[in-house]
């Protein structure tokens, strides 16, 4: 009964528009009171200390700061310009740049919303000027933005690793190959569409598709010289930063927290040298990082209360026993779980999906022998899907706000990419080594 009240109160508060951490925390406190009265609150002090006294969480503010420094310094334009030079000859032109640029920025930001917002702000004026199909352009940006939580570093993976007590370094490395494969799938789709139906890629400028040379478009779009040397100048600082952060994790030279510190310092140096704002962007980045970190950790704290209330009810163990007793095959169980997360992704925030469901599901996952590293990557893919599915897909609203267009255009443009994410999820299920091979080399 207390569990029904727990989820009932949470959903009611969420529907009423209550902020997520308050909705989670209030529901947890009501459930605890119903289970043990005021005596059940005696453990709140220990839970509060234990939930925040976690070394893994110290990586969150550092990776957030790294992303904010790059965002506030306006260096996303260099990323986009550099990637344009590298992929401009592929069918799809700037649409390919959208995806490739998001892929590179994802390796710096760790946030899907930040990736979508940063690249969209740079790309949308150029896309509109050149007459690219609005729906398709918005779709590539919204879908490309989701790569922010799959390609390391990833705040979502840090939170997942904290709750499951799995290695965050291994989770980060596990996302590398699936992230690259997903980028390639997105780009192959755009290339095929541009090859088979070029009129769907360009609207007003369709007639210019065969007459405008890449170098002419480069000049018109203020994309620099368009030379490989120019691309190297734009991308090399970020490539070095990504290599140091991911490489230090892969080779065991640094913990995730230390890698985050390397990233924050590296981003500061890059901003000072290459940004026109220099150190002036550091203070806004610090303020924004403090606000974002406070919001994330508040959700984590409330989620630990929620988890304590669930565990006190004894439901996770009972649910694990019941599900195993149903004798579902491993594949049937995974399919049911994927469907559940797809539905939840339509109505719930990504972090809330992790912190509410994992305490319930972890005993069941272990009973089925499902690798928690692999499931972490699969869960991130499902969260990505939630970010681009209505009615509450956050990336949809980000793109609609920046483009000042119709939300329906963003939704329709993103729909094919939702299918591609599902295909990637299927590939990950059939070939789990896509996620597990690199972590296995860390043993």
RAWOKA-V382349 format. One line per field, one symbol per residue. ss: DSSP state (2 for helix, 1 for strand, 0 for the rest). phi: phi as a letter, one per 40 degrees, with the letter a starting at -180 (. if undefined). psi: psi as a letter, one per 40 degrees, with the letter a starting at -180 (. if undefined). Layout:
ss = ???
phi = ???
psi = ???
//
This chain:
ss = 02222222222222200002222222222222222222222222222222220022222222222222222200022222222222200000022222222222222220022222222222222222200102222222222222222000002222222222000222222222222222222222222222220222210002220000022222220000000222222222222222222222220000022222222222222222220000022222222222222222222222222222222220222222222220000222222222222222222002222222222222222220000222222222222222200000022222222220002222222222222222222222220022222222000
phi = .ccccdcccdccccccgcddcccccccccccccccagccccccccccccccccbcdcccccccccdcccccccgccccccccccccbcccdhfccccdcccccccccbcgbcccccccccdccdccccccgcdccccccccccccccdbbcccaccccccccccfbcccccdcccccdccccdccdccccccccccbccccbbcbdccdcbccdcccccccfcgcgcccccccccddccccccccccccccgcacdcccccdcccccccccccbcccfcccccdcccccccccdcccccccccccccccccccgcdccccccccccfccdcccccccccdccccccbbccccdcccccdccdccdcccgccccccccccccccdcccbbccbcccccccccccfbcccccccccdcccccccccccccccbccdccccdcccd
psi = dddddddddddddddeeiiddddddddddddddddeaddeededddddddddghddeeddddddddddddddefedddddddddddedeihebdddddddddddddeddehddddddddddddddddddefihddddddddddddeededhiihdddddddddefihdddddddedddddddddddddddddddddgdeedicdeddededhidddddddefeadeidddddddddddddddddddddddeediiddddddddddddddddddeieebededddddddddddddddddddddddddddddddeedddddddddddefiiddddddddddddddddeeiiddddddddddddddddddefhhdddddddddddddddefhiefhddddddddddfahddddddddddddddddddddddddgdeddeddddee.
//
